[in-house]
Amino acid sequence: MVYPLPDPDAPPGPPVEWPRVGVVVLNWNAAWFTRRCLRSLGALDYPDDRLRVVLADNGSVDGSLDELEHWLAQPGAPEVELIENGTNLGFAEGCNRAIRRLLAPGPGRVDHVALLNNDAWAEQGWLRSMVAAMQARR
């Protein structure tokens, strides 16, 4: 299904429904990087009701999982779903578990999935631009 994207110069009209996007971030022993990455996702200019962020922890042993859980429970923290893998499954399987959750049948199913390394951060327009490019190719 192709979703029309809003044109900022177009006259007002009916609201445009953006596709639902899930972003997967994988953590392993790197709370500082992961917090910075999740903060950047919380500041995206993408509609909040069309975005699901899943943090998969790959069995961190340095206390970063506890640190991230505490931080995410604080007021003002970004809304993030957490998957605790319990062991280091490697990048591919750690991400695949989160992807399976995002693509599971039901009301939370997403249309697109993006992977973002936890040592990266997203510019405010990153996701909007990426979705626009994907939609243009359909």
N, C-alpha and C positions, 0 to 999 in steps of 0.2 A: 504494500500500500504506500502510495506517495503522499506525504504530508506537505501542504503548501507552507512556506515559511513567510513570516510577516515581512512586509516591505516598510521600512521606517518612514518612507515618503508617501505611502499610499493613504488615501482618505480613510477615516474610521469606518469600520465595517464589523461583521460578525467576528468573534474571537477565533484565532487560529489555534488549533490543537497541535502542539509539538509532539513528536514521538517520545515514548517513554524510553529513557536510557539508564542503564545500570553501569556504574563505574566500580571496578574491582581494584583494590589496593591490597597487596600482600605484604605482611610484616614478618620479619624474623630478627629479633634482637636489635631493634632500631627505633625505639619509641620517639626519639627526637625528630628523626627524619619523617616518620609516619605522622606525627602531630602536624608538622609543617605542611605536609602533603594534604592531609584532611582539612586543615584550615583553608587551604587554597580552594578545595572543592566546595567548601561552605560559602565561598565568596563568588562562585560562578554566576554569570548573568543568565543562567538557564532556569526555566520555571521549576520551583521547588517540588511542585506536585507531579512533575514528569521525570524526576531524578531519584534514583536509588543508589546509595553508596554502600558497598559491602567491603568490610575489612576482614581479611582472612589472616589469622595468625598461625604461622607454621611451627608451633611448638617452641616459642621463644623460651630461653632458659635464663635470661638476664633480668627478669622482672618487668620487661617492657609491656607484657600483656596486662599485668596488674596496673601499671602506670597508665596505660591507654584506657582501660576500663574506668579507672577513677576519673581521668580527664574527661572522657565522654559523658560521664554522669553529671558533670558540672553545668550550671546554667550557661547558656550561650554557646555550648559546644555544638559542632555540626551533628546533624542526624545521621547516624551510621549504624548499619547492621553488622554484628560481629559473628564471625565463625571461628571457633577454636578447633583447629585441626589436631592439636595434642602432640603432634610430632612433625618433624620437618619432612614434608612430602615432596619437596622440590618445587620449583617455580610453576611448572606446568600443572601438576595435580593440585597444588594449593589454589591456583587460579581456577582450575576446572570445577572444583567444588563450589566456589562462589558463583561461577557462571551457571552451573546446574540450578542453583537456588534462584537466580535471576530469571531463568528461562522456564522454570516450573509452571505448569498450567495453573491458572488462577488470576485473581484480580491484580496481583503485583507483578505479573509477567511483563518484561520489558521488550521493546522492539529492537534495540541495539545494545551492544555491550562494548565498553571500552576498558582497556587495562592501563593502569597508570602505576609506574614503579614508585615505591614509597620514598625514594630519594629524589623524586621530581616534584614539581609543583605546577599547578595549572594556572595559566593566565586567565583573567576573568572571562574572556570571550572564546576560550579554547573549545569548549564543548559545542557551543552554538555554531561556531565556524565549521567544526568537524561534521556536525549533523547536516548543515546546509550543503556541504560538499557531497556527503553521501546521498542526500535527497536529489541533488542535481544529476547524479549518475544513474538514477532509476529510470 
